[in-house]
Amino acid sequence: MRVNVQFFSQLRELAGASELTLDLPDGAAVADLLRQLYERIPALGKWDNNILVGAGVDFVGREYLLQPNEQIAIMPPVQGG
């Protein structure tokens, strides 16, 4: 299945693109997507403990099962004042 991944803030700079399309096996979870991303873009791995992952308008955990053609957002931690 294909999943479209969008990168935000510093992660966009590390990825070298604002978005990327990945092919993943059916039944893949966010954890599988992250593993594939880190293999393709090792610099993203250092953010592993801090990134936020969104599917649609919701933040999701690593166990979230991805859907074909889903839009996934990869973001650094949210900071506010």
Contacts in CASP RR format, 6 or more apart in sequence:
PFRMAT RR
TARGET T0000
AUTHOR 0000-0000-0000
METHOD contacts of the structure
MODEL  1
MRVNVQFFSQLRELAGASELTLDLPDGAAVADLLRQLYERIPALGKWDNN
ILVGAGVDFVGREYLLQPNEQIAIMPPVQGG
1 23 0 8 1.000
1 24 0 8 1.000
1 25 0 8 1.000
1 26 0 8 1.000
1 27 0 8 1.000
1 28 0 8 1.000
1 66 0 8 1.000
1 67 0 8 1.000
1 68 0 8 1.000
1 69 0 8 1.000
2 21 0 8 1.000
2 22 0 8 1.000
2 23 0 8 1.000
2 24 0 8 1.000
2 68 0 8 1.000
2 69 0 8 1.000
3 21 0 8 1.000
3 22 0 8 1.000
3 24 0 8 1.000
3 28 0 8 1.000
3 33 0 8 1.000
3 66 0 8 1.000
3 68 0 8 1.000
3 69 0 8 1.000
3 70 0 8 1.000
3 72 0 8 1.000
4 19 0 8 1.000
4 20 0 8 1.000
4 21 0 8 1.000
4 69 0 8 1.000
4 70 0 8 1.000
4 71 0 8 1.000
4 72 0 8 1.000
5 19 0 8 1.000
5 20 0 8 1.000
5 21 0 8 1.000
5 22 0 8 1.000
5 33 0 8 1.000
5 37 0 8 1.000
5 72 0 8 1.000
5 73 0 8 1.000
5 74 0 8 1.000
6 18 0 8 1.000
6 19 0 8 1.000
6 71 0 8 1.000
6 72 0 8 1.000
6 73 0 8 1.000
6 74 0 8 1.000
7 14 0 8 1.000
7 15 0 8 1.000
7 16 0 8 1.000
7 17 0 8 1.000
7 18 0 8 1.000
7 19 0 8 1.000
7 20 0 8 1.000
7 74 0 8 1.000
8 73 0 8 1.000
8 74 0 8 1.000
8 75 0 8 1.000
8 76 0 8 1.000
9 75 0 8 1.000
9 76 0 8 1.000
10 76 0 8 1.000
11 44 0 8 1.000
11 47 0 8 1.000
11 51 0 8 1.000
11 74 0 8 1.000
11 75 0 8 1.000
11 76 0 8 1.000
12 18 0 8 1.000
14 41 0 8 1.000
14 43 0 8 1.000
14 44 0 8 1.000
14 47 0 8 1.000
15 41 0 8 1.000
15 44 0 8 1.000
16 41 0 8 1.000
20 37 0 8 1.000
20 40 0 8 1.000
22 33 0 8 1.000
22 36 0 8 1.000
22 37 0 8 1.000
24 32 0 8 1.000
24 33 0 8 1.000
24 36 0 8 1.000
24 66 0 8 1.000
25 32 0 8 1.000
26 68 0 8 1.000
27 65 0 8 1.000
27 66 0 8 1.000
28 65 0 8 1.000
28 66 0 8 1.000
29 62 0 8 1.000
29 63 0 8 1.000
29 64 0 8 1.000
29 65 0 8 1.000
29 66 0 8 1.000
30 53 0 8 1.000
30 55 0 8 1.000
30 60 0 8 1.000
30 61 0 8 1.000
30 62 0 8 1.000
30 63 0 8 1.000
30 64 0 8 1.000
30 66 0 8 1.000
30 72 0 8 1.000
31 62 0 8 1.000
31 63 0 8 1.000
32 66 0 8 1.000
33 66 0 8 1.000
33 72 0 8 1.000
34 48 0 8 1.000
34 51 0 8 1.000
34 53 0 8 1.000
34 62 0 8 1.000
37 44 0 8 1.000
37 74 0 8 1.000
38 44 0 8 1.000
38 45 0 8 1.000
38 48 0 8 1.000
44 51 0 8 1.000
44 74 0 8 1.000
47 76 0 8 1.000
50 76 0 8 1.000
50 77 0 8 1.000
51 74 0 8 1.000
51 75 0 8 1.000
51 76 0 8 1.000
51 77 0 8 1.000
52 59 0 8 1.000
52 73 0 8 1.000
52 74 0 8 1.000
52 75 0 8 1.000
52 76 0 8 1.000
52 77 0 8 1.000
52 78 0 8 1.000
53 59 0 8 1.000
53 60 0 8 1.000
53 61 0 8 1.000
53 62 0 8 1.000
53 64 0 8 1.000
53 72 0 8 1.000
53 73 0 8 1.000
53 74 0 8 1.000
53 75 0 8 1.000
54 60 0 8 1.000
54 72 0 8 1.000
54 73 0 8 1.000
54 74 0 8 1.000
54 75 0 8 1.000
55 64 0 8 1.000
55 66 0 8 1.000
55 70 0 8 1.000
55 71 0 8 1.000
55 72 0 8 1.000
55 73 0 8 1.000
56 70 0 8 1.000
56 71 0 8 1.000
56 73 0 8 1.000
66 72 0 8 1.000
END
